[in-house]
Amino acid sequence: MINSIFDNRTTRLFYALGGFFIANALVAEFVGVKIFSVERTLGIEPLNVTLLGIEGLGLNMTAGSILWPIVFVMTDVINEYFGKRGVKLLSYFTVIIILYAFVMVFAAIHLAPESWWQTISGINEADDTLSLTNMDLAFNKIFGQGLWIIVGSLVAFLVGQIVDVAVFQKIKSWTGERKVWLRATGSTLVSQFIDSFVVLFIAFYIGADWDLVRVLVIGLVGYTYKFSMAILLTPLIYLAHYLIDSYLGHDVADKLKTSALAT
């Protein structure tokens, strides 16, 4: 009897990690249209900092920023067990899926709305603060992200992934199986630095005529958050290693890691 590929634990692991990786990247792209205040979310007053002549700065970020550190943590875990070939395969596939999703969304935007649906929000309409006067306009505004934002985010994602893989593999070649925190955190810090500025430069400096100083300052604020999260999420790397090694068995896990370094 021929065993199914789904009976192989290594294959199932790759599917599980890949599915979670792609899902996080896709959700981050769509929720990234929302700008939120970290301070107000935490119930504190905005910082209102002036930096390089740009006033009124606080911890304002896109909602997608919450998920991108998780994506990069997933990148390091996949890199550890399946090498740069596995990361690149999933990264290219993710870009294709995101592009497909945006095409389908843009197609949905151009569908003619039913007249009654435009004024029915589907929520408690007794509360005037929750009512919407044009559901179609709200739908279009939320999902209709600009072309430059899409291009910027996808380019930043791909460049960030390629850099993350290269730095991760280089550090691992120096340290071997030791110092997981160094290669995971180090590669993430470098790749997210590039990711933070590339997306803003393409989307807003090229696409929206923002001045360069504003782009750099906002990128710095975003990177500060990602820098902090990369450090705070380091224990998750060790937890993921423990769970995966337990699931695969240490012998299989060690063989995967050795093979990953050579791919």
C-alpha positions as CSV (number, residue, x, y, z in Angstrom):
1,M,0.0,0.0,0.0
2,I,1.4,3.4,-1.0
3,N,1.4,5.9,1.8
4,S,-0.1,9.3,1.2
5,I,2.1,12.4,1.4
6,F,-0.2,13.5,4.1
7,D,1.0,10.7,6.3
8,N,4.4,12.2,6.4
9,R,4.9,14.5,9.4
10,T,7.4,16.7,7.7
11,T,5.0,17.4,4.8
12,R,2.2,18.1,7.2
13,L,4.4,20.5,9.1
14,F,5.3,22.4,6.0
15,Y,1.7,22.7,5.0
16,A,0.7,23.9,8.5
17,L,3.5,26.5,8.7
18,G,3.0,27.6,5.1
19,G,-0.8,28.0,5.6
20,F,-0.4,30.1,8.7
21,F,2.4,32.1,7.0
22,I,0.3,32.9,4.0
23,A,-2.9,33.6,6.0
24,N,-1.0,36.2,8.2
25,A,0.5,37.9,5.2
26,L,-2.8,38.1,3.4
27,V,-4.7,39.4,6.4
28,A,-2.0,42.0,7.1
29,E,-2.3,43.3,3.6
30,F,-6.1,43.9,3.9
31,V,-6.2,45.3,7.5
32,G,-3.2,47.5,6.7
33,V,-5.6,50.2,5.4
34,K,-6.5,51.1,9.0
35,I,-4.3,53.5,10.8
36,F,-4.5,53.2,14.6
37,S,-3.1,54.9,17.6
38,V,-1.2,52.6,20.0
39,E,-1.5,55.1,22.8
40,R,-5.3,55.5,22.5
41,T,-5.7,51.8,22.2
42,L,-3.8,51.4,25.5
43,G,-5.9,54.2,27.1
44,I,-3.1,56.7,27.4
45,E,-2.5,60.2,25.9
46,P,-0.8,60.4,22.5
47,L,2.9,61.2,22.8
48,N,2.8,64.2,20.4
49,V,6.5,64.1,19.7
50,T,8.4,66.4,17.3
51,L,11.1,64.7,15.3
52,L,13.3,66.2,12.5
53,G,10.8,69.1,12.3
54,I,7.7,66.8,11.9
55,E,5.2,67.7,14.6
56,G,2.4,65.7,16.2
57,L,4.1,62.3,15.9
58,G,2.9,59.4,18.1
59,L,2.8,55.7,17.8
60,N,0.5,55.7,14.8
61,M,0.7,52.6,12.7
62,T,-1.2,50.5,10.2
63,A,-3.2,47.6,11.7
64,G,-1.1,45.3,9.5
65,S,2.0,46.2,11.5
66,I,0.6,43.9,14.3
67,L,0.8,40.9,12.0
68,W,4.0,41.5,10.1
69,P,6.3,40.6,13.0
70,I,4.5,37.3,13.3
71,V,5.1,36.7,9.5
72,F,8.8,37.3,10.0
73,V,8.9,35.0,13.0
74,M,7.3,32.4,10.8
75,T,9.9,33.1,8.2
76,D,12.7,32.2,10.6
77,V,11.0,29.0,11.8
78,I,10.4,27.9,8.2
79,N,14.0,28.8,7.3
80,E,15.3,26.8,10.2
81,Y,13.6,23.6,9.1
82,F,13.1,24.0,5.3
83,G,15.9,26.4,4.3
84,K,15.8,29.3,2.0
85,R,14.2,27.3,-0.8
86,G,11.2,26.7,1.4
87,V,10.9,30.3,2.4
88,K,11.3,31.6,-1.1
89,L,8.7,29.1,-2.4
90,L,6.2,30.3,0.2
91,S,7.1,34.0,-0.4
92,Y,6.5,33.8,-4.1
93,F,3.3,31.9,-3.6
94,T,2.1,34.4,-1.1
95,V,2.7,37.3,-3.5
96,I,0.7,35.4,-6.2
97,I,-2.2,34.8,-3.7
98,I,-2.2,38.4,-2.5
99,L,-2.3,39.7,-6.1
100,Y,-5.1,37.3,-6.9
101,A,-7.0,38.5,-3.8
102,F,-6.6,42.2,-4.8
103,V,-7.8,41.5,-8.4
104,M,-10.9,39.7,-7.0
105,V,-11.5,42.6,-4.6
106,F,-11.2,45.2,-7.3
107,A,-13.6,43.1,-9.4
108,A,-16.1,43.1,-6.5
109,I,-15.7,46.9,-6.1
110,H,-16.9,47.4,-9.7
111,L,-20.0,45.3,-9.3
112,A,-23.2,47.4,-9.4
113,P,-24.6,47.6,-5.8
114,E,-28.2,46.8,-5.1
115,S,-29.9,50.0,-4.1
116,W,-31.4,48.8,-0.8
117,W,-28.1,47.3,0.4
118,Q,-26.4,50.7,0.2
119,T,-28.3,52.1,3.1
120,I,-28.5,48.9,5.3
121,S,-25.5,48.5,7.5
122,G,-26.5,45.2,9.1
123,I,-25.7,46.6,12.5
124,N,-27.8,48.3,15.2
125,E,-29.3,51.2,13.3
126,A,-31.0,52.6,16.4
127,D,-27.6,53.9,17.3
128,D,-26.9,56.9,15.0
129,T,-23.2,56.7,15.7
130,L,-23.1,53.2,14.0
131,S,-25.3,54.0,11.0
132,L,-23.8,54.2,7.5
133,T,-25.4,56.2,4.7
134,N,-23.6,54.4,1.8
135,M,-22.4,50.9,2.3
136,D,-21.0,50.7,-1.2
137,L,-18.8,53.7,-0.6
138,A,-17.6,52.3,2.7
139,F,-16.8,48.9,1.0
140,N,-14.9,50.7,-1.7
141,K,-12.9,52.9,0.6
142,I,-11.9,50.0,2.9
143,F,-11.0,47.5,0.3
144,G,-9.9,49.8,-2.6
145,Q,-6.3,50.4,-1.5
146,G,-4.3,52.5,-3.9
147,L,-2.1,50.8,-6.5
148,W,1.1,52.4,-5.1
149,I,0.3,51.0,-1.6
150,I,-0.2,47.5,-3.1
151,V,3.0,47.7,-5.1
152,G,5.0,49.1,-2.2
153,S,3.8,46.5,0.3
154,L,4.5,43.6,-2.1
155,V,7.9,44.8,-3.1
156,A,8.8,45.5,0.6
157,F,7.6,42.0,1.5
158,L,9.6,40.2,-1.1
159,V,12.8,42.3,-0.5
160,G,12.4,41.8,3.2
161,Q,12.0,38.0,2.8
162,I,15.0,37.7,0.6
163,V,17.1,39.7,3.0
164,D,15.8,37.8,6.0
165,V,16.7,34.5,4.5
166,A,20.2,35.6,3.5
167,V,21.0,37.1,6.9
168,F,19.5,34.1,8.8
169,Q,21.5,31.6,6.8
170,K,24.8,33.6,7.1
171,I,24.4,33.8,10.9
172,K,23.5,30.2,11.2
173,S,26.6,29.2,9.2
174,W,28.7,31.0,11.8
175,T,26.9,29.7,14.9
176,G,25.7,26.3,13.9
177,E,22.8,25.1,16.0
178,R,23.7,27.5,18.8
179,K,22.3,30.9,19.5
180,V,18.9,30.5,17.9
181,W,17.9,34.0,19.3
182,L,20.8,35.7,17.4
183,R,20.0,34.4,13.9
184,A,16.2,34.8,14.4
185,T,16.3,38.2,16.0
186,G,19.2,39.5,13.9
187,S,17.7,38.5,10.6
188,T,14.3,40.0,11.6
189,L,15.8,43.3,12.7
190,V,17.6,43.8,9.4
191,S,14.8,42.6,7.1
192,Q,12.1,44.7,9.0
193,F,14.3,47.8,8.8
194,I,14.2,47.4,5.0
195,D,10.5,46.5,4.9
196,S,9.6,49.5,7.0
197,F,11.1,52.1,4.7
198,V,10.6,50.4,1.3
199,V,6.8,50.3,1.6
200,L,6.6,53.9,2.7
201,F,9.1,55.2,0.1
202,I,7.2,53.5,-2.8
203,A,3.6,54.1,-1.5
204,F,3.9,57.6,-0.2
205,Y,7.2,59.3,-1.5
206,I,6.7,58.0,-5.1
207,G,3.0,57.4,-5.1
208,A,1.7,60.3,-3.0
209,D,4.4,63.0,-3.1
210,W,5.1,63.0,0.6
211,D,8.3,64.8,1.6
212,L,11.2,62.5,2.3
213,V,11.7,63.6,5.9
214,R,8.1,62.6,6.8
215,V,8.5,59.2,5.1
216,L,11.8,58.6,7.1
217,V,10.3,59.7,10.4
218,I,7.1,57.6,10.1
219,G,9.3,54.7,8.9
220,L,11.5,55.1,12.0
221,V,8.4,55.1,14.3
222,G,7.1,51.9,12.6
223,Y,10.5,50.2,12.8
224,T,10.8,51.1,16.5
225,Y,7.7,49.0,17.1
226,K,8.9,46.2,14.9
227,F,12.3,46.3,16.6
228,S,10.7,46.0,20.0
229,M,8.3,43.2,18.8
230,A,11.2,41.2,17.3
231,I,12.9,41.1,20.7
232,L,9.7,40.4,22.7
233,L,8.7,37.6,20.3
234,T,12.0,35.8,20.6
235,P,10.7,33.3,23.2
236,L,8.1,32.2,20.6
237,I,11.0,31.0,18.4
238,Y,12.2,28.7,21.2
239,L,8.6,27.5,21.9
240,A,8.2,26.7,18.1
241,H,11.5,24.8,18.1
242,Y,10.4,22.8,21.1
243,L,7.0,21.9,19.7
244,I,8.3,21.1,16.2
245,D,11.1,18.9,17.6
246,S,8.7,17.1,19.8
247,Y,6.3,16.6,16.9
248,L,8.9,15.3,14.4
249,G,11.2,13.6,16.8
250,H,14.7,15.0,17.5
251,D,16.4,12.8,14.9
252,V,14.1,13.9,12.0
253,A,14.2,17.5,13.2
254,D,18.1,17.5,13.3
255,K,18.2,16.0,9.8
256,L,15.8,18.7,8.5
257,K,17.9,21.5,10.0
258,T,21.1,20.1,8.5
259,S,19.4,19.8,5.1
260,A,17.9,23.3,5.4
261,L,21.3,24.9,5.8
262,A,22.4,23.3,2.5
263,T,19.4,24.4,0.4
